[in-house]
Amino acid sequence: MNLGVLFDIGLTVPVFGLIGISLSILGSTTPTLFSQQLIFFLVGIFLFLIFSAVDFRIWSRFSWIFYIFSLFFLIASFASGEVRGASRWIDIAGIRVIQPSELLKPFVILFLTGIIIDRERHTILDKLKPFIFFLPILIIIFKQPDLGNVLVYFLTFIALELASGLPLLYFFIGAVLSGVVLPFFWFLLKQYQKVRLLAFFNPQADPVGIGYNAIQAMIAIGSGQLFGMGLGRGTQSHLLFLPEYHTDFVFASLGEELGFLGTFAVIIFYFILLLRILQVMEESENNFGKLLVIGIFAQIFIQVFINIGMNLGIMPITGITLPLLSYGGSSIISTFIDLGLVASVARVSKNRHTLLLK
């Protein structure tokens, strides 16, 4: 195994920086989950090493296996019953172990990358083929329901299609059709999803009801000011005013306890990480590798943007985790697999350049 990928500063510095902040915040707000989060990180790092050591080009042969695998696990989540009105997890021995919509993100990107690269562009059907096969995945995730991850998957797909050179006419037609059906989409939403959207437009209309989560998140971030209240001193999370303070609203917990400087450090870490991913894309001369890295960049960027946005009150509240910061094994493992694939692309590109120099 080539351990050199561990010393890619653009990957390791932001990743271990985020790990340190995640463990610090979790140890402060929810110490009972600290050991589990640490185990998730260790498993994630192990999988990162595995996927970074394997030549990424091999995975293009298994695109359809990833597709069938993804559909199976997404459907399997319905067999475990509902938790708070949602069927998003696979239970083992009565314990919520896997959230397929999180864990499968890198595998769906591998499938989409493979089918887009292999697509012939002779007919309209050829151009629509990736979306036709991708649509069942979106429908299953929507039915769970998991609107947040529907957005992540769909926007990642759009990024892949744009990067692959699909004519803009198709996106224009899709936008027009979306505008026509969007009003009817409202009636497909669950009640709590409608409430979240209404709260986004006017959270103050019902500060103890539909606007509660958004208001408490903004209060937590604002109360941290420049330096924060200090680890263990955040009132919003410790007194349970802030909901989901270790998952969806971990950024608000961070802002309260570590202040603007803590949140700024997190944003800088994400900036360095995303910049390095883009550099890997530019350095790769393999079309499959380029598209794969673009998909991973889009997925991580979308999650970071939406999660931080909803904590700041500039985006609707959705159940989207903050990569490498929020508590949760499925999200952490998925992100490390993503980064392992990026490291593999970087390693193959570096080896090729080394051979050319010789």
C-alpha positions in Angstrom: 0.0 0.0 0.0 1.4 3.4 -1.0 1.2 5.5 2.2 2.4 8.5 0.4 -1.2 9.6 -0.1 -1.3 10.3 3.6 1.1 13.2 3.2 -0.9 15.0 0.6 -1.0 18.3 2.6 -4.1 19.6 0.8 -6.1 16.6 2.0 -4.6 15.6 5.3 -4.3 19.1 6.9 -8.0 20.1 6.5 -9.3 16.6 7.1 -7.5 16.2 10.4 -8.3 19.8 11.3 -12.0 19.0 10.9 -11.6 15.7 12.8 -10.1 17.6 15.7 -12.8 20.2 15.8 -15.6 17.6 15.4 -14.3 15.5 18.4 -13.8 18.7 20.5 -17.4 19.9 19.9 -18.9 16.4 20.3 -16.9 15.8 23.5 -18.2 19.1 24.8 -21.9 18.8 23.9 -22.5 15.1 23.7 -19.6 13.2 25.5 -21.5 9.9 25.4 -21.0 9.9 21.6 -17.3 10.8 21.6 -16.0 7.2 21.5 -18.4 6.2 18.7 -17.4 9.2 16.6 -13.7 8.3 17.2 -14.4 4.8 16.0 -16.2 6.1 12.9 -13.2 8.3 12.1 -10.8 5.3 12.5 -13.0 3.1 10.2 -13.2 6.0 7.7 -9.4 6.5 7.7 -8.9 2.7 7.1 -11.3 2.8 4.1 -9.6 6.0 2.9 -6.3 4.0 2.8 -8.0 1.1 0.9 -9.6 3.2 -1.7 -6.6 5.4 -2.2 -4.4 2.4 -2.7 -6.6 0.9 -5.4 -6.3 2.2 -9.0 -9.6 4.2 -9.4 -9.8 3.1 -13.1 -10.8 -0.4 -11.9 -14.1 0.9 -10.5 -15.3 1.9 -14.0 -15.8 -1.8 -14.7 -18.3 -2.2 -11.8 -20.7 0.7 -12.6 -23.8 -1.5 -12.9 -22.9 -3.5 -9.9 -22.8 -0.2 -7.9 -26.2 0.7 -9.3 -27.9 -2.6 -8.3 -26.1 -2.5 -5.0 -27.4 1.1 -4.3 -31.0 0.3 -5.3 -31.0 -2.8 -3.0 -29.7 -0.9 0.0 -32.0 2.0 -0.5 -35.1 -0.2 -0.8 -33.9 -2.3 2.3 -34.2 0.8 4.5 -38.0 0.5 4.2 -37.9 -2.9 5.8 -36.6 -1.4 9.1 -39.7 0.6 9.7 -40.1 4.3 10.4 -38.3 6.5 12.9 -40.0 9.9 13.4 -42.0 9.3 10.2 -38.9 8.4 8.0 -37.5 5.2 6.7 -33.9 6.2 6.2 -32.0 3.6 8.2 -31.2 -0.1 8.2 -31.4 -1.5 11.7 -29.3 -4.4 13.0 -30.4 -6.0 16.3 -32.7 -3.0 16.8 -29.9 -0.4 16.4 -29.8 2.2 13.7 -26.6 1.2 12.0 -26.6 2.4 8.3 -28.2 5.3 6.5 -28.0 4.1 2.9 -28.7 7.6 1.3 -25.5 8.8 3.1 -23.3 5.8 2.7 -24.0 5.2 -1.0 -23.1 8.7 -2.2 -19.6 7.7 -3.6 -21.0 4.5 -5.2 -23.8 6.4 -7.0 -21.2 8.9 -8.2 -19.1 6.0 -9.5 -22.1 4.6 -11.3 -23.1 8.0 -12.8 -19.5 8.7 -13.9 -19.2 5.3 -15.6 -22.5 5.6 -17.4 -21.9 9.2 -18.5 -18.4 8.4 -19.8 -19.6 5.3 -21.7 -22.7 7.1 -23.1 -23.0 7.5 -26.9 -24.5 10.9 -27.8 -26.2 10.0 -31.1 -29.9 10.3 -30.1 -31.9 12.1 -27.4 -32.4 8.8 -25.7 -28.6 8.3 -25.4 -28.3 11.7 -23.8 -31.2 11.0 -21.3 -29.9 7.5 -20.5 -28.1 8.5 -17.3 -31.1 10.4 -15.9 -33.5 7.6 -16.7 -31.4 5.2 -14.6 -30.7 7.8 -12.0 -34.4 8.7 -11.5 -35.4 5.5 -9.5 -32.6 6.4 -6.9 -34.0 9.9 -6.5 -37.6 8.6 -6.2 -36.6 6.1 -3.5 -34.7 8.7 -1.5 -37.7 11.1 -1.8 -40.1 8.5 -0.6 -38.0 7.8 2.6 -38.5 10.9 2.8 -35.1 12.6 2.7 -35.5 15.8 0.8 -32.1 17.1 1.8 -30.2 14.2 0.2 -32.5 14.4 -2.9 -31.1 17.9 -3.4 -27.5 16.7 -2.9 -27.9 13.8 -5.3 -29.7 15.8 -7.9 -27.4 18.8 -7.9 -24.4 16.5 -8.0 -25.9 14.8 -11.1 -26.4 18.2 -12.7 -22.7 19.1 -12.0 -21.6 15.8 -13.7 -23.8 16.4 -16.7 -22.5 20.0 -17.1 -18.9 18.8 -16.8 -19.5 16.1 -19.3 -20.5 18.6 -22.0 -24.2 17.9 -22.2 -25.7 20.7 -24.4 -27.2 23.6 -22.4 -30.4 23.2 -24.3 -31.3 20.1 -22.3 -30.8 22.0 -19.0 -33.0 24.8 -20.3 -35.8 22.4 -21.3 -35.4 20.7 -17.9 -35.6 24.1 -16.1 -38.8 25.0 -18.0 -40.4 21.7 -17.2 -39.4 21.9 -13.6 -41.0 25.3 -13.4 -44.3 23.9 -14.7 -44.4 21.0 -12.3 -43.0 22.7 -9.2 -46.3 24.0 -7.9 -47.6 20.4 -7.9 -44.5 19.3 -6.0 -45.8 21.0 -2.9 -48.6 18.4 -2.5 -46.0 15.6 -2.5 -44.2 17.0 0.5 -44.6 15.7 4.0 -46.2 18.1 6.5 -42.9 18.7 8.3 -41.2 19.5 5.0 -43.8 22.1 4.2 -43.3 23.6 7.6 -39.6 23.9 7.2 -40.0 25.7 3.9 -42.5 28.1 5.4 -40.2 28.7 8.4 -37.4 29.7 6.0 -39.4 32.6 4.6 -40.6 33.9 7.9 -39.2 32.1 11.0 -40.4 35.0 13.3 -44.0 34.3 12.4 -44.0 31.3 14.7 -40.9 31.5 16.9 -41.8 28.6 19.2 -43.2 26.5 16.3 -42.1 26.3 12.7 -39.4 29.0 13.2 -37.9 27.6 16.3 -35.0 25.6 14.9 -33.8 28.4 12.6 -34.0 31.0 15.3 -32.2 28.9 17.9 -29.4 28.2 15.4 -28.9 31.9 14.7 -29.0 32.7 18.4 -26.3 30.1 19.1 -24.0 31.5 16.4 -24.6 35.1 17.4 -24.0 34.4 21.1 -20.5 33.0 20.4 -19.3 36.4 19.1 -15.6 36.5 18.2 -14.0 34.0 20.6 -16.9 31.9 21.7 -18.2 31.0 25.2 -15.6 28.2 25.4 -15.9 24.4 25.2 -18.6 23.1 27.5 -20.1 26.5 28.1 -22.6 26.8 25.2 -26.0 27.3 26.7 -28.1 26.7 23.6 -26.8 23.1 23.2 -26.2 22.2 26.8 -29.7 23.4 27.9 -31.2 21.7 24.8 -32.6 24.9 23.2 -30.7 24.0 20.0 -32.1 20.9 18.3 -29.8 18.3 16.6 -26.8 20.2 18.0 -24.5 17.3 17.2 -25.7 16.6 13.6 -27.6 19.1 11.5 -26.8 22.1 13.7 -23.3 21.2 14.7 -22.1 24.4 13.0 -24.3 26.5 15.3 -22.8 24.6 18.4 -19.4 25.3 17.0 -20.2 29.0 16.6 -21.5 29.3 20.1 -18.6 27.6 21.8 -15.6 28.6 19.6 -17.0 31.8 18.1 -16.3 33.4 14.8 -12.7 32.3 14.9 -13.8 28.6 15.2 -16.3 28.8 12.4 -13.9 30.7 10.2 -11.3 28.0 10.8 -13.8 25.4 9.6 -14.6 27.3 6.5 -10.9 27.7 5.7 -10.4 23.9 6.2 -13.2 23.2 3.7 -11.8 25.8 1.3 -8.4 24.1 1.3 -9.9 20.7 0.9 -12.2 21.7 -2.0 -9.3 23.6 -3.6 -7.1 20.5 -3.5 -9.9 18.4 -5.0 -10.1 20.8 -7.9 -6.4 20.6 -8.3 -6.5 16.8 -8.5 -9.2 17.2 -11.2 -7.0 19.5 -13.3 -4.0 17.3 -12.9 -5.8 14.1 -14.1 -5.5 13.3 -17.8 -8.1 10.4 -17.5 -11.6 11.4 -18.4 -13.2 9.0 -15.9 -10.9 10.4 -13.2 -11.7 14.0 -14.0 -15.4 13.4 -14.0 -15.3 11.3 -10.8 -13.4 14.0 -8.9 -15.8 16.7 -10.2 -18.7 14.7 -8.8 -17.1 14.3 -5.4 -16.2 18.0 -5.3 -19.8 18.9 -6.2 -21.2 16.5 -3.5 -19.0 17.8 -0.7 -19.4 21.5 -1.7 -23.2 21.2 -1.9 -23.4 19.6 1.5 -21.2 22.3 3.1 -23.0 25.1 1.4 -26.5 24.0 2.3 -25.7 22.9 5.9 -23.8 26.1 6.8 -26.5 28.1 5.0 -29.3 26.7 7.0 -27.4 27.3 10.2 -27.1 30.9 9.2 -30.7 31.2 8.2 -30.0 31.8 4.5 -31.1 28.3 3.4 -34.2 26.2 4.2 -33.6 23.6 7.0 -33.0 20.2 5.6 -31.5 17.0 7.1 -28.0 17.4 5.6 -24.9 16.7 7.6 -21.8 18.7 7.6 -19.0 16.4 6.2 -16.4 15.3 8.8 -18.0 17.6 11.4 -21.4 16.2 12.2 -21.9 13.1 14.2 -22.8 10.0 12.2 -21.0 6.9 10.9 -22.6 6.7 7.4 -21.7 10.3 6.6 -18.1 10.0 7.9 -17.4 6.7 6.1 -19.0 8.0 2.9 -16.8 11.1 2.9 -13.6 9.2 3.6 -14.4 6.9 0.6 -14.9 10.0 -1.5 -11.5 11.3 -0.4 -9.9 7.9 -0.9 -11.1 8.0 -4.5 -9.7 11.5 -4.9 -6.3 10.4 -3.5 -6.3 7.5 -5.9 -6.8 9.8 -8.9 -4.0 12.1 -7.5 -1.6 9.1 -7.0 -2.2 7.7 -10.5 -1.6 11.1 -12.0 1.5 11.6 -10.0 2.9 8.2 -11.0 2.2 8.9 -14.7 4.0 12.2 -14.6 6.9 10.6 -12.8 7.2 7.9 -15.6 7.0 10.6 -18.3 9.9 12.5 -16.6 12.0 9.4 -16.6 
